[in-house]
Amino acid sequence: MSDKINIYTDGSSIGNPGPGGYGVIMEWEGKQYIKEFSGGYRLTTNNRMELMAVIVALEKLKKQSMEVTIYSDSKYVIDSVQKKWVLNWEKKAFKDKKNPDLWKRYLNIHRKHQVNFQWVKGHNAHPQNERCDQLAFKAAKESPYKIDDFFEQNQK
């Protein structure tokens, strides 16, 4: 398979916080190979699910040093990475930042690949984004849910 992959992601929560889910489509360039997956959590936020989709997709890659383009409608995720905010947060040990557990996990897997982001407008008839939205929403509605331990423990 090619070392280039396009990953489409979306996150969803029913309430914010509330039950949430993520959806992912992976397409290898030059191959007729497409993979979809999703997962749901009983209590989380939309931003956590947007970021979780990206993390889980990158963690699914078996080879390192892949050239990855991630398509997302999340300005939160894309701006945090492209504007290098997350690197500054890391230098400050994520003090007073939301989702430090996920950002640490993201940075760990991000560094194993060549990752680029492309923003797509949500709910704008982009086929893969619409499908990811469906996967995420369905995962948010289904049970049994996984437990977003970090989020639930820090809700107090």
TORKOL-4160 file (C-alpha; in steps of 0.2 Angstrom, whole numbers, padded with zeros to 4 digits, m for minus):
156
<pt num="1" X="0000" Y="0000" Z="0000"/>
<pt num="2" X="0005" Y="0018" Z="m0003"/>
<pt num="3" X="0013" Y="0028" Z="0012"/>
<pt num="4" X="0000" Y="0042" Z="0009"/>
<pt num="5" X="m0016" Y="0041" Z="0017"/>
<pt num="6" X="m0031" Y="0053" Z="0018"/>
<pt num="7" X="m0040" Y="0052" Z="0035"/>
<pt num="8" X="m0058" Y="0060" Z="0037"/>
<pt num="9" X="m0064" Y="0063" Z="0055"/>
<pt num="10" X="m0078" Y="0070" Z="0065"/>
<pt num="11" X="m0084" Y="0071" Z="0083"/>
<pt num="12" X="m0101" Y="0073" Z="0091"/>
<pt num="13" X="m0109" Y="0075" Z="0107"/>
<pt num="14" X="m0127" Y="0075" Z="0112"/>
<pt num="15" X="m0126" Y="0089" Z="0125"/>
<pt num="16" X="m0110" Y="0097" Z="0129"/>
<pt num="17" X="m0105" Y="0088" Z="0139"/>
<pt num="18" X="m0116" Y="0072" Z="0136"/>
<pt num="19" X="m0114" Y="0056" Z="0127"/>
<pt num="20" X="m0102" Y="0057" Z="0113"/>
<pt num="21" X="m0094" Y="0048" Z="0098"/>
<pt num="22" X="m0082" Y="0050" Z="0084"/>
<pt num="23" X="m0081" Y="0043" Z="0066"/>
<pt num="24" X="m0066" Y="0040" Z="0055"/>
<pt num="25" X="m0064" Y="0036" Z="0037"/>
<pt num="26" X="m0046" Y="0031" Z="0031"/>
<pt num="27" X="m0042" Y="0030" Z="0012"/>
<pt num="28" X="m0025" Y="0025" Z="0005"/>
<pt num="29" X="m0020" Y="0035" Z="m0010"/>
<pt num="30" X="m0018" Y="0024" Z="m0026"/>
<pt num="31" X="m0028" Y="0009" Z="m0018"/>
<pt num="32" X="m0046" Y="0004" Z="m0018"/>
<pt num="33" X="m0045" Y="0002" Z="0001"/>
<pt num="34" X="m0056" Y="0012" Z="0013"/>
<pt num="35" X="m0059" Y="0008" Z="0031"/>
<pt num="36" X="m0072" Y="0016" Z="0043"/>
<pt num="37" X="m0073" Y="0015" Z="0062"/>
<pt num="38" X="m0081" Y="0024" Z="0076"/>
<pt num="39" X="m0083" Y="0023" Z="0095"/>
<pt num="40" X="m0094" Y="0031" Z="0108"/>
<pt num="41" X="m0092" Y="0037" Z="0126"/>
<pt num="42" X="m0106" Y="0040" Z="0140"/>
<pt num="43" X="m0100" Y="0057" Z="0145"/>
<pt num="44" X="m0088" Y="0068" Z="0135"/>
<pt num="45" X="m0088" Y="0084" Z="0125"/>
<pt num="46" X="m0088" Y="0088" Z="0106"/>
<pt num="47" X="m0070" Y="0095" Z="0106"/>
<pt num="48" X="m0064" Y="0079" Z="0115"/>
<pt num="49" X="m0073" Y="0068" Z="0102"/>
<pt num="50" X="m0066" Y="0079" Z="0087"/>
<pt num="51" X="m0048" Y="0076" Z="0094"/>
<pt num="52" X="m0051" Y="0058" Z="0099"/>
<pt num="53" X="m0056" Y="0054" Z="0081"/>
<pt num="54" X="m0039" Y="0061" Z="0075"/>
<pt num="55" X="m0029" Y="0051" Z="0088"/>
<pt num="56" X="m0038" Y="0035" Z="0086"/>
<pt num="57" X="m0036" Y="0036" Z="0067"/>
<pt num="58" X="m0017" Y="0039" Z="0069"/>
<pt num="59" X="m0015" Y="0026" Z="0081"/>
<pt num="60" X="m0023" Y="0013" Z="0069"/>
<pt num="61" X="m0008" Y="0016" Z="0057"/>
<pt num="62" X="0003" Y="0001" Z="0058"/>
<pt num="63" X="0018" Y="0009" Z="0048"/>
<pt num="64" X="0027" Y="0024" Z="0055"/>
<pt num="65" X="0032" Y="0039" Z="0044"/>
<pt num="66" X="0016" Y="0039" Z="0034"/>
<pt num="67" X="0012" Y="0055" Z="0025"/>
<pt num="68" X="m0006" Y="0059" Z="0032"/>
<pt num="69" X="m0018" Y="0072" Z="0027"/>
<pt num="70" X="m0032" Y="0074" Z="0040"/>
<pt num="71" X="m0048" Y="0082" Z="0034"/>
<pt num="72" X="m0058" Y="0089" Z="0049"/>
<pt num="73" X="m0072" Y="0102" Z="0052"/>
<pt num="74" X="m0064" Y="0106" Z="0069"/>
<pt num="75" X="m0056" Y="0123" Z="0070"/>
<pt num="76" X="m0052" Y="0118" Z="0088"/>
<pt num="77" X="m0041" Y="0104" Z="0083"/>
<pt num="78" X="m0034" Y="0111" Z="0067"/>
<pt num="79" X="m0030" Y="0128" Z="0074"/>
<pt num="80" X="m0022" Y="0121" Z="0089"/>
<pt num="81" X="m0010" Y="0111" Z="0078"/>
<pt num="82" X="m0007" Y="0122" Z="0063"/>
<pt num="83" X="m0005" Y="0138" Z="0074"/>
<pt num="84" X="0007" Y="0127" Z="0085"/>
<pt num="85" X="m0003" Y="0132" Z="0101"/>
<pt num="86" X="m0002" Y="0114" Z="0107"/>
<pt num="87" X="0017" Y="0115" Z="0107"/>
<pt num="88" X="0017" Y="0130" Z="0118"/>
<pt num="89" X="0004" Y="0121" Z="0129"/>
<pt num="90" X="0016" Y="0106" Z="0130"/>
<pt num="91" X="0031" Y="0118" Z="0135"/>
<pt num="92" X="0020" Y="0124" Z="0149"/>
<pt num="93" X="0014" Y="0106" Z="0154"/>
<pt num="94" X="m0003" Y="0110" Z="0148"/>
<pt num="95" X="m0006" Y="0121" Z="0164"/>
<pt num="96" X="m0024" Y="0127" Z="0164"/>
<pt num="97" X="m0028" Y="0119" Z="0147"/>
<pt num="98" X="m0043" Y="0108" Z="0142"/>
<pt num="99" X="m0040" Y="0090" Z="0137"/>
<pt num="100" X="m0022" Y="0088" Z="0142"/>
<pt num="101" X="m0023" Y="0069" Z="0142"/>
<pt num="102" X="m0029" Y="0069" Z="0124"/>
<pt num="103" X="m0016" Y="0082" Z="0118"/>
<pt num="104" X="m0002" Y="0072" Z="0126"/>
<pt num="105" X="m0008" Y="0057" Z="0117"/>
<pt num="106" X="m0010" Y="0066" Z="0101"/>
<pt num="107" X="0008" Y="0073" Z="0101"/>
<pt num="108" X="0015" Y="0056" Z="0105"/>
<pt num="109" X="0007" Y="0048" Z="0089"/>
<pt num="110" X="0008" Y="0064" Z="0078"/>
<pt num="111" X="0027" Y="0063" Z="0080"/>
<pt num="112" X="0028" Y="0046" Z="0072"/>
<pt num="113" X="0020" Y="0053" Z="0055"/>
<pt num="114" X="0020" Y="0067" Z="0043"/>
<pt num="115" X="0004" Y="0075" Z="0047"/>
<pt num="116" X="m0005" Y="0089" Z="0038"/>
<pt num="117" X="m0023" Y="0095" Z="0041"/>
<pt num="118" X="m0036" Y="0102" Z="0029"/>
<pt num="119" X="m0051" Y="0110" Z="0036"/>
<pt num="120" X="m0068" Y="0106" Z="0028"/>
<pt num="121" X="m0084" Y="0115" Z="0031"/>
<pt num="122" X="m0095" Y="0104" Z="0042"/>
<pt num="123" X="m0113" Y="0100" Z="0036"/>
<pt num="124" X="m0109" Y="0106" Z="0018"/>
<pt num="125" X="m0112" Y="0090" Z="0008"/>
<pt num="126" X="m0093" Y="0084" Z="0009"/>
<pt num="127" X="m0097" Y="0065" Z="0007"/>
<pt num="128" X="m0083" Y="0059" Z="0019"/>
<pt num="129" X="m0087" Y="0073" Z="0032"/>
<pt num="130" X="m0105" Y="0069" Z="0031"/>
<pt num="131" X="m0102" Y="0050" Z="0033"/>
<pt num="132" X="m0090" Y="0053" Z="0048"/>
<pt num="133" X="m0104" Y="0064" Z="0056"/>
<pt num="134" X="m0116" Y="0050" Z="0054"/>
<pt num="135" X="m0104" Y="0037" Z="0061"/>
<pt num="136" X="m0100" Y="0049" Z="0076"/>
<pt num="137" X="m0118" Y="0053" Z="0080"/>
<pt num="138" X="m0123" Y="0035" Z="0079"/>
<pt num="139" X="m0109" Y="0030" Z="0091"/>
<pt num="140" X="m0114" Y="0044" Z="0103"/>
<pt num="141" X="m0132" Y="0037" Z="0103"/>
<pt num="142" X="m0127" Y="0018" Z="0105"/>
<pt num="143" X="m0123" Y="0009" Z="0121"/>
<pt num="144" X="m0113" Y="0001" Z="0129"/>
<pt num="145" X="m0102" Y="0016" Z="0130"/>
<pt num="146" X="m0084" Y="0017" Z="0134"/>
<pt num="147" X="m0080" Y="0028" Z="0149"/>
<pt num="148" X="m0070" Y="0044" Z="0146"/>
<pt num="149" X="m0061" Y="0042" Z="0163"/>
<pt num="150" X="m0050" Y="0058" Z="0162"/>
<pt num="151" X="m0065" Y="0069" Z="0158"/>
<pt num="152" X="m0077" Y="0061" Z="0171"/>
<pt num="153" X="m0064" Y="0062" Z="0185"/>
<pt num="154" X="m0061" Y="0080" Z="0181"/>
<pt num="155" X="m0079" Y="0086" Z="0180"/>
<pt num="156" X="m0080" Y="0090" Z="0199"/>
